[in-house]
Amino acid sequence: MWTARVGKKRQSMAKFLSLLALFAIPSLAQQANWTGPYQPCLNSAELKKTGHMSIGVRYDISDRHVIQQFHQAFDFWSRLLDVEFHDEQSIFCAVAILDGKKAVLDQKGVVARAQLPDRLEFHGWIAVDPRASTYLADDEAVAIWTHEIGHLLGLKHNPSAVSLMYYIDADATSKLDSMDLHALAVLHSFRSNTVIQ
């Protein structure tokens, strides 16, 4: 009788541990980035460096106006971080700006989507709605591209509506707040003239 109870307790414990593993393991697994039929960026690891970064950017889009807007967005980050951005039209880039396919920009109203460096299959990609220049004002577009580059650099969404990294909308009045700057300081080196408060 005693052995039967111990056997049942062991069976119950085994079931419990199996269920625990079933639910705990997926939460421990690293999430994968979105992907698509795009050329890789073989130097995307450069975006994860804590020291000086030299970031080659490939533009797989044809809209010259959007490319100019991205140059402005990259300038924002180069004034803050110890980073140089330059055009690199090969697979040896760290970042690629892509025409977003419907499957990648899967929700209505999504203008752009960046991969996240802490997820699997990180290639440094930002997918952009190919029609974005037809409905976005310049300042709005530059703010959105700056936001997406922030994701490539490791920043998450910020719950503050005035933050550039707010999850719903970014515009010309959006700024990096202290939470963004402190998160960025853990990930990357600032230029010597940058003041963090």
FIKOLZA-1660 file (N, C-alpha, C; in steps of 0.1 Angstrom, whole numbers, plus 5000, padded with zeros to 4 digits):
% residues 197
   i   px   py   pz ch aa at
   1 5008 4988 5000  A  M  N
   1 5000 5000 5000  A  M CA
   1 5009 5013 5000  A  M  C
   2 5019 5012 5008  A  W  N
   2 5028 5024 5009  A  W CA
   2 5034 5026 4995  A  W  C
   3 5039 5015 4989  A  T  N
   3 5046 5016 4976  A  T CA
   3 5036 5022 4965  A  T  C
   4 5024 5018 4966  A  A  N
   4 5014 5023 4956  A  A CA
   4 5012 5038 4957  A  A  C
   5 5012 5043 4970  A  R  N
   5 5011 5058 4972  A  R CA
   5 5024 5065 4967  A  R  C
   6 5035 5059 4970  A  V  N
   6 5047 5065 4965  A  V CA
   6 5048 5065 4950  A  V  C
   7 5043 5054 4944  A  G  N
   7 5043 5053 4929  A  G CA
   7 5033 5064 4923  A  G  C
   8 5022 5066 4930  A  K  N
   8 5013 5076 4925  A  K CA
   8 5018 5090 4927  A  K  C
   9 5025 5092 4938  A  K  N
   9 5032 5105 4940  A  K CA
   9 5043 5108 4930  A  K  C
  10 5050 5097 4926  A  R  N
  10 5060 5099 4916  A  R CA
  10 5054 5102 4902  A  R  C
  11 5043 5095 4899  A  Q  N
  11 5036 5098 4887  A  Q CA
  11 5031 5112 4886  A  Q  C
  12 5025 5116 4897  A  S  N
  12 5020 5130 4898  A  S CA
  12 5031 5140 4897  A  S  C
  13 5043 5137 4903  A  M  N
  13 5054 5146 4903  A  M CA
  13 5060 5146 4888  A  M  C
  14 5060 5135 4882  A  A  N
  14 5065 5134 4868  A  A CA
  14 5056 5142 4859  A  A  C
  15 5043 5141 4860  A  K  N
  15 5033 5148 4852  A  K CA
  15 5035 5163 4854  A  K  C
  16 5037 5167 4867  A  F  N
  16 5039 5181 4871  A  F CA
  16 5052 5187 4864  A  F  C
  17 5063 5179 4865  A  L  N
  17 5075 5183 4859  A  L CA
  17 5074 5184 4844  A  L  C
  18 5067 5175 4838  A  S  N
  18 5065 5175 4823  A  S CA
  18 5058 5187 4819  A  S  C
  19 5047 5190 4826  A  L  N
  19 5039 5202 4823  A  L CA
  19 5047 5215 4825  A  L  C
  20 5055 5215 4836  A  L  N
  20 5064 5227 4839  A  L CA
  20 5073 5229 4827  A  L  C
  21 5080 5218 4823  A  A  N
  21 5089 5219 4812  A  A CA
  21 5082 5223 4799  A  A  C
  22 5070 5218 4797  A  L  N
  22 5063 5222 4785  A  L CA
  22 5060 5236 4784  A  L  C
  23 5057 5243 4795  A  F  N
  23 5054 5257 4795  A  F CA
  23 5066 5266 4797  A  F  C
  24 5076 5261 4805  A  A  N
  24 5087 5269 4808  A  A CA
  24 5097 5270 4796  A  A  C
  25 5099 5259 4789  A  I  N
  25 5109 5258 4779  A  I CA
  25 5107 5269 4768  A  I  C
  26 5094 5270 4762  A  P  N
  26 5092 5280 4752  A  P CA
  26 5095 5294 4757  A  P  C
  27 5092 5297 4769  A  S  N
  27 5095 5310 4774  A  S CA
  27 5110 5313 4775  A  S  C
  28 5118 5303 4777  A  L  N
  28 5132 5304 4777  A  L CA
  28 5139 5305 4763  A  L  C
  29 5132 5300 4754  A  A  N
  29 5137 5300 4740  A  A CA
  29 5138 5314 4734  A  A  C
  30 5148 5316 4727  A  Q  N
  30 5150 5330 4721  A  Q CA
  30 5140 5331 4709  A  Q  C
  31 5133 5342 4708  A  Q  N
  31 5124 5344 4697  A  Q CA
  31 5132 5347 4684  A  Q  C
  32 5126 5344 4673  A  A  N
  32 5132 5346 4660  A  A CA
  32 5127 5359 4654  A  A  C
  33 5136 5366 4646  A  N  N
  33 5132 5378 4639  A  N CA
  33 5122 5374 4627  A  N  C
  34 5115 5384 4622  A  W  N
  34 5108 5382 4610  A  W CA
  34 5119 5380 4599  A  W  C
  35 5115 5374 4588  A  T  N
  35 5124 5371 4577  A  T CA
  35 5117 5372 4564  A  T  C
  36 5124 5372 4553  A  G  N
  36 5118 5373 4540  A  G CA
  36 5128 5370 4529  A  G  C
  37 5124 5371 4517  A  P  N
  37 5133 5368 4506  A  P CA
  37 5143 5379 4502  A  P  C
  38 5152 5383 4512  A  Y  N
  38 5161 5394 4511  A  Y CA
  38 5175 5389 4512  A  Y  C
  39 5184 5397 4506  A  Q  N
  39 5199 5394 4506  A  Q CA
  39 5203 5397 4521  A  Q  C
  40 5212 5388 4526  A  P  N
  40 5217 5390 4540  A  P CA
  40 5227 5402 4541  A  P  C
  41 5229 5407 4553  A  C  N
  41 5239 5416 4556  A  C CA
  41 5249 5408 4565  A  C  C
  42 5261 5406 4560  A  L  N
  42 5270 5397 4567  A  L CA
  42 5277 5404 4578  A  L  C
  43 5276 5417 4579  A  N  N
  43 5283 5424 4590  A  N CA
  43 5273 5430 4600  A  N  C
  44 5261 5424 4601  A  S  N
  44 5251 5429 4611  A  S CA
  44 5255 5428 4625  A  S  C
  45 5265 5420 4629  A  A  N
  45 5270 5419 4642  A  A CA
  45 5277 5432 4647  A  A  C
  46 5280 5441 4637  A  E  N
  46 5286 5454 4640  A  E CA
  46 5276 5462 4648  A  E  C
  47 5263 5460 4646  A  L  N
  47 5253 5467 4654  A  L CA
  47 5253 5464 4669  A  L  C
  48 5259 5453 4672  A  K  N
  48 5259 5448 4686  A  K CA
  48 5271 5452 4694  A  K  C
  49 5280 5459 4687  A  K  N
  49 5293 5463 4694  A  K CA
  49 5291 5474 4704  A  K  C
  50 5299 5473 4715  A  T  N
  50 5298 5484 4725  A  T CA
  50 5307 5495 4722  A  T  C
  51 5318 5493 4715  A  G  N
  51 5327 5503 4711  A  G CA
  51 5323 5510 4698  A  G  C
  52 5334 5516 4692  A  H  N
  52 5331 5523 4679  A  H CA
  52 5325 5513 4669  A  H  C
  53 5315 5518 4661  A  M  N
  53 5309 5510 4651  A  M CA
  53 5311 5517 4637  A  M  C
  54 5313 5509 4627  A  S  N
  54 5314 5513 4613  A  S CA
  54 5303 5506 4606  A  S  C
  55 5292 5512 4603  A  I  N
  55 5280 5506 4598  A  I CA
  55 5278 5509 4583  A  I  C
  56 5279 5498 4575  A  G  N
  56 5276 5499 4561  A  G CA
  56 5261 5497 4559  A  G  C
  57 5255 5506 4551  A  V  N
  57 5241 5505 4548  A  V CA
  57 5239 5503 4533  A  V  C
  58 5231 5492 4531  A  R  N
  58 5227 5489 4517  A  R CA
  58 5212 5493 4515  A  R  C
  59 5209 5500 4504  A  Y  N
  59 5196 5504 4501  A  Y CA
  59 5190 5495 4490  A  Y  C
  60 5181 5486 4493  A  D  N
  60 5175 5478 4484  A  D CA
  60 5161 5483 4481  A  D  C
  61 5160 5496 4480  A  I  N
  61 5148 5504 4476  A  I CA
  61 5152 5513 4465  A  I  C
  62 5142 5517 4457  A  S  N
  62 5145 5526 4446  A  S CA
  62 5141 5541 4448  A  S  C
  63 5133 5543 4459  A  D  N
  63 5128 5557 4462  A  D CA
  63 5140 5566 4467  A  D  C
  64 5145 5574 4459  A  R  N
  64 5157 5583 4463  A  R CA
  64 5153 5592 4475  A  R  C
  65 5140 5596 4475  A  H  N
  65 5136 5605 4486  A  H CA
  65 5136 5598 4500  A  H  C
  66 5132 5585 4500  A  V  N
  66 5133 5578 4512  A  V CA
  66 5147 5575 4516  A  V  C
  67 5156 5573 4507  A  I  N
  67 5170 5571 4510  A  I CA
  67 5176 5584 4516  A  I  C
  68 5172 5596 4511  A  Q  N
  68 5177 5608 4517  A  Q CA
  68 5171 5610 4531  A  Q  C
  69 5159 5606 4533  A  Q  N
  69 5153 5606 4547  A  Q CA
  69 5161 5597 4556  A  Q  C
  70 5165 5585 4552  A  F  N
  70 5172 5576 4560  A  F CA
  70 5186 5582 4563  A  F  C
  71 5192 5589 4553  A  H  N
  71 5205 5595 4556  A  H CA
  71 5204 5605 4568  A  H  C
  72 5192 5612 4568  A  Q  N
  72 5190 5622 4580  A  Q CA
  72 5188 5614 4593  A  Q  C
  73 5181 5603 4592  A  A  N
  73 5179 5595 4604  A  A CA
  73 5192 5589 4609  A  A  C
  74 5201 5584 4600  A  F  N
  74 5214 5579 4604  A  F CA
  74 5222 5590 4610  A  F  C
  75 5221 5603 4605  A  D  N
  75 5228 5614 4610  A  D CA
  75 5225 5617 4625  A  D  C
  76 5212 5615 4628  A  F  N
  76 5207 5617 4642  A  F CA
  76 5215 5608 4651  A  F  C
  77 5216 5595 4647  A  W  N
  77 5224 5585 4656  A  W CA
  77 5239 5588 4656  A  W  C
  78 5244 5593 4645  A  S  N
  78 5259 5595 4645  A  S CA
  78 5263 5607 4653  A  S  C
  79 5254 5616 4655  A  R  N
  79 5257 5628 4664  A  R CA
  79 5257 5623 4679  A  R  C
  80 5250 5612 4682  A  L  N
  80 5248 5608 4696  A  L CA
  80 5258 5596 4699  A  L  C
  81 5260 5587 4690  A  L  N
  81 5268 5575 4693  A  L CA
  81 5281 5575 4686  A  L  C
  82 5291 5567 4691  A  D  N
  82 5304 5566 4685  A  D CA
  82 5302 5556 4673  A  D  C
  83 5297 5562 4662  A  V  N
  83 5293 5554 4650  A  V CA
  83 5295 5562 4637  A  V  C
  84 5299 5555 4627  A  E  N
  84 5300 5561 4613  A  E CA
  84 5291 5552 4605  A  E  C
  85 5282 5559 4597  A  F  N
  85 5273 5552 4588  A  F CA
  85 5278 5555 4574  A  F  C
  86 5279 5546 4565  A  H  N
  86 5283 5548 4551  A  H CA
  86 5275 5538 4542  A  H  C
  87 5274 5542 4529  A  D  N
  87 5267 5534 4520  A  D CA
  87 5276 5522 4517  A  D  C
  88 5270 5510 4516  A  E  N
  88 5277 5497 4513  A  E CA
  88 5267 5489 4505  A  E  C
  89 5268 5489 4492  A  Q  N
  89 5258 5482 4483  A  Q CA
  89 5262 5468 4480  A  Q  C
  90 5265 5461 4491  A  S  N
  90 5269 5447 4489  A  S CA
  90 5264 5439 4501  A  S  C
  91 5266 5426 4501  A  I  N
  91 5262 5418 4513  A  I CA
  91 5271 5420 4525  A  I  C
  92 5282 5428 4523  A  F  N
  92 5290 5431 4535  A  F CA
  92 5286 5443 4543  A  F  C
  93 5273 5446 4541  A  C  N
  93 5267 5457 4549  A  C CA
  93 5264 5452 4563  A  C  C
  94 5260 5461 4572  A  A  N
  94 5255 5458 4585  A  A CA
  94 5240 5460 4586  A  A  C
  95 5235 5469 4577  A  V  N
  95 5221 5473 4577  A  V CA
  95 5216 5473 4562  A  V  C
  96 5204 5468 4560  A  A  N
  96 5198 5469 4547  A  A CA
  96 5184 5475 4548  A  A  C
  97 5181 5485 4540  A  I  N
  97 5168 5491 4539  A  I CA
  97 5161 5484 4528  A  I  C
  98 5149 5478 4530  A  L  N
  98 5143 5469 4521  A  L CA
  98 5129 5474 4517  A  L  C
  99 5124 5471 4505  A  D  N
  99 5110 5472 4502  A  D CA
  99 5102 5462 4510  A  D  C
 100 5094 5466 4519  A  G  N
 100 5086 5457 4527  A  G CA
 100 5076 5449 4519  A  G  C
 101 5076 5436 4521  A  K  N
 101 5066 5428 4515  A  K CA
 101 5053 5428 4524  A  K  C
 102 5042 5425 4519  A  K  N
 102 5030 5424 4526  A  K CA
 102 5031 5415 4538  A  K  C
 103 5037 5404 4537  A  A  N
 103 5039 5394 4548  A  A CA
 103 5047 5399 4559  A  A  C
 104 5056 5408 4556  A  V  N
 104 5065 5414 4567  A  V CA
 104 5058 5426 4574  A  V  C
 105 5052 5435 4566  A  L  N
 105 5044 5446 4571  A  L CA
 105 5030 5441 4572  A  L  C
 106 5027 5432 4582  A  D  N
 106 5015 5424 4582  A  D CA
 106 5003 5431 4588  A  D  C
 107 5005 5442 4594  A  Q  N
 107 4993 5449 4601  A  Q CA
 107 4990 5462 4593  A  Q  C
 108 4977 5465 4593  A  K  N
 108 4973 5477 4587  A  K CA
 108 4979 5489 4594  A  K  C
 109 4985 5498 4586  A  G  N
 109 4991 5510 4592  A  G CA
 109 5006 5509 4596  A  G  C
 110 5011 5497 4594  A  V  N
 110 5026 5495 4597  A  V CA
 110 5034 5501 4585  A  V  C
 111 5042 5511 4587  A  V  N
 111 5050 5517 4577  A  V CA
 111 5063 5511 4576  A  V  C
 112 5069 5506 4587  A  A  N
 112 5082 5501 4586  A  A CA
 112 5084 5491 4598  A  A  C
 113 5093 5482 4596  A  R  N
 113 5096 5472 4607  A  R CA
 113 5111 5468 4607  A  R  C
 114 5117 5469 4618  A  A  N
 114 5131 5466 4620  A  A CA
 114 5132 5452 4627  A  A  C
 115 5143 5445 4624  A  Q  N
 115 5147 5433 4631  A  Q CA
 115 5153 5438 4644  A  Q  C
 116 5153 5429 4654  A  L  N
 116 5158 5432 4667  A  L CA
 116 5171 5423 4670  A  L  C
 117 5181 5430 4675  A  P  N
 117 5194 5423 4676  A  P CA
 117 5195 5412 4686  A  P  C
 118 5185 5412 4695  A  D  N
 118 5186 5401 4706  A  D CA
 118 5178 5389 4702  A  D  C
 119 5173 5389 4689  A  R  N
 119 5165 5377 4684  A  R CA
 119 5174 5369 4674  A  R  C
 120 5169 5357 4672  A  L  N
 120 5176 5348 4662  A  L CA
 120 5174 5354 4648  A  L  C
 121 5183 5350 4639  A  E  N
 121 5183 5354 4625  A  E CA
 121 5183 5369 4623  A  E  C
 122 5191 5375 4631  A  F  N
 122 5193 5390 4629  A  F CA
 122 5202 5393 4618  A  F  C
 123 5197 5401 4608  A  H  N
 123 5204 5405 4596  A  H CA
 123 5206 5420 4595  A  H  C
 124 5200 5427 4604  A  G  N
 124 5201 5442 4603  A  G CA
 124 5192 5448 4593  A  G  C
 125 5180 5442 4591  A  W  N
 125 5171 5446 4581  A  W CA
 125 5160 5456 4587  A  W  C
 126 5157 5466 4578  A  I  N
 126 5145 5474 4581  A  I CA
 126 5137 5474 4568  A  I  C
 127 5124 5469 4569  A  A  N
 127 5115 5468 4558  A  A CA
 127 5106 5480 4558  A  A  C
 128 5105 5487 4547  A  V  N
 128 5097 5499 4546  A  V CA
 128 5086 5497 4535  A  V  C
 129 5075 5503 4538  A  D  N
 129 5064 5503 4529  A  D CA
 129 5068 5510 4516  A  D  C
 130 5068 5504 4504  A  P  N
 130 5073 5510 4492  A  P CA
 130 5065 5523 4488  A  P  C
 131 5053 5525 4494  A  R  N
 131 5045 5537 4491  A  R CA
 131 5047 5547 4502  A  R  C
 132 5056 5546 4511  A  A  N
 132 5057 5555 4523  A  A CA
 132 5058 5569 4519  A  A  C
 133 5066 5572 4508  A  S  N
 133 5068 5586 4505  A  S CA
 133 5056 5593 4499  A  S  C
 134 5046 5585 4495  A  T  N
 134 5034 5591 4490  A  T CA
 134 5024 5596 4501  A  T  C
 135 5026 5592 4513  A  Y  N
 135 5017 5596 4524  A  Y CA
 135 5023 5601 4537  A  Y  C
 136 5037 5600 4538  A  L  N
 136 5043 5606 4549  A  L CA
 136 5050 5619 4546  A  L  C
 137 5048 5628 4556  A  A  N
 137 5056 5641 4555  A  A CA
 137 5070 5638 4558  A  A  C
 138 5079 5646 4553  A  D  N
 138 5094 5644 4556  A  D CA
 138 5097 5642 4570  A  D  C
 139 5093 5652 4579  A  D  N
 139 5097 5651 4593  A  D CA
 139 5091 5638 4600  A  D  C
 140 5079 5634 4596  A  E  N
 140 5073 5622 4601  A  E CA
 140 5081 5610 4597  A  E  C
 141 5085 5609 4584  A  A  N
 141 5092 5598 4579  A  A CA
 141 5106 5597 4586  A  A  C
 142 5113 5608 4587  A  V  N
 142 5126 5608 4593  A  V CA
 142 5125 5603 4608  A  V  C
 143 5114 5607 4615  A  A  N
 143 5112 5603 4629  A  A CA
 143 5109 5587 4629  A  A  C
 144 5102 5582 4620  A  I  N
 144 5099 5568 4619  A  I CA
 144 5111 5560 4616  A  I  C
 145 5119 5565 4606  A  W  N
 145 5131 5558 4603  A  W CA
 145 5141 5558 4614  A  W  C
 146 5142 5569 4621  A  T  N
 146 5151 5570 4633  A  T CA
 146 5146 5560 4644  A  T  C
 147 5133 5559 4646  A  H  N
 147 5128 5550 4656  A  H CA
 147 5132 5535 4652  A  H  C
 148 5130 5532 4639  A  E  N
 148 5134 5518 4635  A  E CA
 148 5149 5516 4636  A  E  C
 149 5157 5525 4633  A  I  N
 149 5172 5524 4635  A  I CA
 149 5174 5521 4650  A  I  C
 150 5167 5528 4659  A  G  N
 150 5168 5526 4673  A  G CA
 150 5166 5511 4677  A  G  C
 151 5156 5505 4671  A  H  N
 151 5154 5491 4673  A  H CA
 151 5166 5483 4668  A  H  C
 152 5172 5486 4657  A  L  N
 152 5184 5479 4652  A  L CA
 152 5195 5480 4662  A  L  C
 153 5196 5491 4669  A  L  N
 153 5206 5494 4679  A  L CA
 153 5203 5488 4693  A  L  C
 154 5192 5481 4694  A  G  N
 154 5188 5474 4706  A  G CA
 154 5178 5480 4715  A  G  C
 155 5173 5492 4711  A  L  N
 155 5163 5498 4720  A  L CA
 155 5149 5492 4718  A  L  C
 156 5142 5491 4729  A  K  N
 156 5128 5485 4729  A  K CA
 156 5118 5497 4729  A  K  C
 157 5106 5494 4728  A  H  N
 157 5095 5504 4728  A  H CA
 157 5095 5510 4742  A  H  C
 158 5092 5523 4743  A  N  N
 158 5091 5530 4755  A  N CA
 158 5077 5534 4758  A  N  C
 159 5072 5532 4770  A  P  N
 159 5057 5536 4773  A  P CA
 159 5054 5551 4773  A  P  C
 160 5065 5559 4773  A  S  N
 160 5063 5574 4773  A  S CA
 160 5059 5579 4759  A  S  C
 161 5048 5586 4758  A  A  N
 161 5043 5591 4745  A  A CA
 161 5052 5601 4739  A  A  C
 162 5060 5607 4746  A  V  N
 162 5069 5618 4741  A  V CA
 162 5083 5612 4736  A  V  C
 163 5085 5599 4739  A  S  N
 163 5097 5592 4735  A  S CA
 163 5097 5589 4720  A  S  C
 164 5109 5590 4714  A  L  N
 164 5111 5586 4700  A  L CA
 164 5108 5571 4699  A  L  C
 165 5110 5563 4710  A  M  N
 165 5108 5549 4709  A  M CA
 165 5094 5545 4714  A  M  C
 166 5085 5554 4715  A  Y  N
 166 5071 5551 4718  A  Y CA
 166 5066 5541 4707  A  Y  C
 167 5057 5532 4711  A  Y  N
 167 5054 5521 4702  A  Y CA
 167 5043 5525 4692  A  Y  C
 168 5036 5535 4693  A  I  N
 168 5025 5539 4684  A  I CA
 168 5029 5548 4673  A  I  C
 169 5035 5559 4677  A  D  N
 169 5038 5570 4667  A  D CA
 169 5050 5577 4671  A  D  C
 170 5058 5581 4661  A  A  N
 170 5069 5590 4663  A  A CA
 170 5068 5602 4653  A  A  C
 171 5071 5614 4658  A  D  N
 171 5070 5625 4649  A  D CA
 171 5082 5634 4652  A  D  C
 172 5083 5646 4646  A  A  N
 172 5094 5655 4647  A  A CA
 172 5096 5660 4661  A  A  C
 173 5086 5660 4670  A  T  N
 173 5087 5664 4683  A  T CA
 173 5092 5653 4693  A  T  C
 174 5093 5641 4688  A  S  N
 174 5097 5630 4697  A  S CA
 174 5112 5631 4700  A  S  C
 175 5116 5627 4712  A  K  N
 175 5130 5627 4716  A  K CA
 175 5133 5615 4724  A  K  C
 176 5146 5612 4725  A  L  N
 176 5150 5601 4734  A  L CA
 176 5149 5606 4748  A  L  C
 177 5142 5599 4757  A  D  N
 177 5141 5603 4771  A  D CA
 177 5152 5596 4779  A  D  C
 178 5152 5599 4792  A  S  N
 178 5163 5593 4800  A  S CA
 178 5163 5578 4800  A  S  C
 179 5151 5572 4800  A  M  N
 179 5150 5557 4799  A  M CA
 179 5157 5552 4786  A  M  C
 180 5154 5558 4775  A  D  N
 180 5161 5554 4762  A  D CA
 180 5176 5556 4763  A  D  C
 181 5180 5568 4768  A  L  N
 181 5195 5570 4769  A  L CA
 181 5202 5561 4778  A  L  C
 182 5196 5558 4789  A  H  N
 182 5202 5548 4799  A  H CA
 182 5203 5534 4792  A  H  C
 183 5193 5530 4786  A  A  N
 183 5193 5517 4779  A  A CA
 183 5204 5517 4768  A  A  C
 184 5205 5528 4761  A  L  N
 184 5215 5529 4750  A  L CA
 184 5229 5529 4756  A  L  C
 185 5231 5535 4767  A  A  N
 185 5244 5536 4774  A  A CA
 185 5249 5522 4778  A  A  C
 186 5240 5513 4780  A  V  N
 186 5244 5499 4784  A  V CA
 186 5249 5492 4771  A  V  C
 187 5243 5495 4760  A  L  N
 187 5245 5488 4747  A  L CA
 187 5257 5494 4739  A  L  C
 188 5259 5507 4739  A  H  N
 188 5268 5513 4729  A  H CA
 188 5276 5525 4736  A  H  C
 189 5286 5529 4729  A  S  N
 189 5294 5541 4734  A  S CA
 189 5289 5553 4728  A  S  C
 190 5288 5564 4736  A  F  N
 190 5284 5577 4732  A  F CA
 190 5296 5585 4727  A  F  C
 191 5293 5595 4718  A  R  N
 191 5304 5604 4715  A  R CA
 191 5308 5612 4727  A  R  C
 192 5320 5616 4727  A  S  N
 192 5326 5623 4740  A  S CA
 192 5318 5635 4743  A  S  C
 193 5311 5642 4734  A  N  N
 193 5304 5654 4737  A  N CA
 193 5290 5652 4741  A  N  C
 194 5285 5639 4743  A  T  N
 194 5272 5636 4746  A  T CA
 194 5270 5637 4761  A  T  C
 195 5259 5644 4765  A  V  N
 195 5256 5645 4779  A  V CA
 195 5243 5636 4782  A  V  C
 196 5244 5627 4792  A  I  N
 196 5233 5619 4795  A  I CA
 196 5228 5623 4809  A  I  C
 197 5215 5625 4810  A  Q  N
 197 5209 5630 4822  A  Q CA
 197 5199 5620 4828  A  Q  C
% end
